[in-house]
Amino acid sequence: MSAVATSRTTFQSSELSRASAEAFAAAADHPIQITRRDGESLVLMSESADQARASLLELAAQLIAVTTSTEGTLATRMSDRFPWMLALSEADREACSSEIVAAARASFATNQHHLAVAALTAWRETATAIAAGLGKEAIEWLDDAETVERP
């Protein structure tokens, strides 16, 4: 199977029986369109791609609710929707809110769900680390440079 074969995005329904391996390999990589003579085209995709779309739509619904409200600041509204943000400082909540909204807009515009998910996950993990007390200890800097042998 060539690399070109798996990059196809459209298959005829009759090809599912003749070239099912090629169609399924392509669908595992990205959603594909199955055209039919007797009906509307169908889309075949992996379950993980479907779950990613559902997650992005759920995030979109939450962000629309937050950004269309007029009560309080964006950071306050986001903290109400995402309580883990309360572990962040006020300045970090503002930065987090702006970054998540910008990443979500980019995700929706480019159909690349990972942009919004990555921003949300990174900020949530940061808040979790702060809540666990990480980063409160003083950093001990070494004064002398140590030479380390190449592995």
N, C-alpha and C positions, 0 to 999 in steps of 0.2 A: 504494500500500500504506500503510495507516495504522499509527501507532505501536502501536495496540491489537493489530493483527493479528500483529505480530512478538513480542508478549509472551505469546502462547499457549504453553502447555506440553504440551498434548495434541492429537494429530491422529489421525484414523482412518487405517488403512492405505490405504483407498480414496482418501483425499485426497492421497496422495503422487503419484498420477498426475494428479489434477485440479488440485491447488494445490501443486505441488512447489516452486515459487519461494517461496511463503509458508512452507512447512515448512522448507526449507533455510535461509532467512533467519533463522528462529527458532532453528534448531539451531546456526547460526554464532554466535548471541548467547548461548545457554544450552542445556543438554541438554533435549531434548523427549521425550515419551513417544508412541510409536506404538501405538495399541490395535488388536488384531486379534480378529475374531470366532472364528477357528479356532485360536487359540493364545495363549500368554503375550505380554503387551505387550513391546515392544522400546524401547530408549533410543537416540536418535540425537543425537550431539554432534560437535563439531569435534575434529580431531586434537589441537589444542593443549589443549583441555579434558581430553581423555583423558590426555595426557602430564602435565598438572598433577596430576590425580588419582594417577597412578602415582608421581610425585615425592613427593607428600604421603604416600603409603603407605610408600614407601621411607624417608622421614624418620621416620615413625611407628615403623617397625621398629627403626631405629637408636636412637631415643629410648627405646623400651620396653626395649631391651637395656641401655642406659646407666642408666636410672632404676631398674631392678629389681635391678641388681647391688648388692652390699653392700660391695665392696672400695673403699677410698679415698673421697675426697669426690666429689661430683657433678662439680665442675670437673675433677678428675683423670680421671674416667671419660670425660667429654666430650672432654677433650684427647686421650685415647687414640683415640677414634672420629673426632675432627676435628682432625688434627695441626696445622692452621693456627692453632689456638687457642694453641699454645705461643709464638707471637710476642707474645701479650698478657701484661700483668703478671698476677700472681696475683689481685689484686683484680678486674681486668677479666675474667679467666677465670671468676671466681665470678659476676660480673654478667652476662656473656655466657650462661653456663649457665642461670641463672635466667630470663633474658629469652627465650631460645630455647624452653625448656620451657613457659613461660607463653604465648608466641605460638602454639606448637604446640597447646596445649590449647584456646586460643581458635579456632584454625583448625578443629580437629576438631569443636568444639561448634557452630560456625556454618557449616561447610562452605565456608569462605572460605580457600582454600589460600594466598593471597597474604600473609596475616598471618605465617605461619611462614616462608615463603620470603623475605619482606622482612627479617625479623629475622636469619635465617641469613646472607643475602647482605650485609646491613649490617655485621655483625660480621666476616665473612670479609674484606670489603673493608678494614675498619679494620685487621685483623691484617696484611693484605697491605701496606698503606701503612706500618705500623710496621716491618715486616720490610724494606721498601725504604729505611728511614731517614727517611721523612717525619716531620716534627714534632720532629726533634732540633735543628734550627737555632733560634737565639734569634730571638724575634719583635722586629721593629723597629717601635715605635709612633711615630707622627708626633705631635709636640708641638703644632704649629700646625694649626688646622682650615683646610681649603681649601674655598672655595666653588666648586661645580661648576655650570656652566650646565645648565639643563634641555635635554634633547635635542629 
